């Protein structure tokens, strides 16, 4: 059993001993800390709660709702939902915060509480630490019987979210209708099975081939939208002569596409394609995290904008977007953050913008993909002993490559012309993650091998 407490929330496997798994005791303790923090920070006794379709979702939801009621907080329960839907619901409700019950791309035995501030954005590092401290102290003051909170169920946010997407100036419903797309979708039996078909129909898509759209939480394959997990949707796209395939993760904040020939568009290129469309119509700056493809920088600079990199993590990307006035940002895992909508990864926004882009491009998805600079990312890791000083090791690697442009805002990223390597420590394991990118697979792999060799040599000398 696993329980991970982090600045953005608490996640773990269901069951086990309290403190070792995501048990009812842990759920109540952390919810009580968060609810108490929201009231102390905002003086607003109102929180929005939504969940994905995980098997454990109903159980976790009941515990969260009851705990917030016990604190005297009004709860707006929007039920089966998506992470971005909860994010837009918080400010719409003038709530003090929001909780999304989802473990994102983790397998079905996992669940989590993701925490939002009053803007509907993920809480900061400092805020997360404060909530963790409150949870450990367990000094909560619950309401008396006459002050208990009420729960209001609201199922209107599916339509409200879709309406907000359709209202975006760069979403062209008529162009999408005219294109008459035939689309296959894989929603991994979670809430995307509700939201994605509804959005596509609202966009005028008449032919939708649904794969795993029953929101029962029984994930038919690993729910992370990586190529090795998308073999079935690729076959459906080809068998049905679909124009493209659309894949989302369980909480619908990650998005990737399958080309008409069954090949992968590449989750790294979801953001690149959407940003390309945005920049063609709204000049501006972009942001992604340090481990995302250089192609976004290429597209941005070609459009006359400025690209900036942020530390890994959605909250860091959002902060950098605000700092630099970026109009679009996100992460290479298929996460689209479009500030015109809201500061959160949103697959529904991404789908509408991508389909508009594709309709106006007027050619196939594979041809659209071929229009972008082609890069390959190699992902590796080195396992170290727990007592190893990883920070000191990274300093020595930095010294070795001090002549190259580099960044230390999140581990160490070293640039070599159009290639780069990013080394960062894991927050949960004694390992260094090593991502490298180049214009072909061999060069990327060789770059990673060279850095790994350097690390092993440094370790040998110590």
PEGISUL-V729932 format. One line per field, one symbol per residue. ss: DSSP state (h for helix, s for strand, l for the rest). psi: psi as a letter, one per 30 degrees, with the letter a starting at -180 (. if undefined). Layout:
ss->???
psi->???
//
This chain:
ss->llssssllsssssslllsllsslhhhhhhhhhhhhhhhhhhhlllsssssslllllhhhhhhhhhhhhhhlllsssssssllhhhhhhhhhhllllsssssllllllllssssssslllllsllhhhhhhhhhhhhhlllllllhhhlllssslllhhhhhhhhhhllllllhhhhhhhllssssslllllhhhhhhhhhhhllllssssslllllllllllllllhhhlhhhhhhhhhllllsssssllllllsssslllllslllhhhhhhhhhhhhhhlllssssslllllhhhhhhhhllllsssslllhhhhhhhhhhhlsssssslllssssllllllllhhhhhhhhhhhhhhhlllhhhhhhlllllssssssssllllllhhhhhhhhhhhlllllssllllsssssllssssssslllllssssssssllhhhhhhhhhhhhhhhhhhhhhl
psi->kkkjklffakllkkaakkfflileeeeeeeeeeeeeeeeeefgkikkkkllaglefeeeeeeeeeeeeeffgkkkjjgbjalefeeefeeeefhlfalkkjkgcgllffllljkklaffglklleeeeeeeeeeeefhikjlllffgkllkkkjgffeeeeeeeeffkegjjeeeeeefhkjkkkjghhafffeeeeeeeeffgkfjjjkkigjiggikflkfkilefggeeeeeeeeeghlflkkklleghfkkllklfgflkejfffeeeeeeeeefffjkallkllfglkfeeeeeeeeggakkkkllkkeeeeeeeeeeghkfkaalgggkkjjffdlilkjeeeeeeeeeeeeefegaleeeeefflkklkkkkllkklkefkjeeeeeeeeeeehffkklkgfibkkkkicgllkkkkkkfflilkkjklklfleeeeeeeeeeeeeeeeeeeef.
//
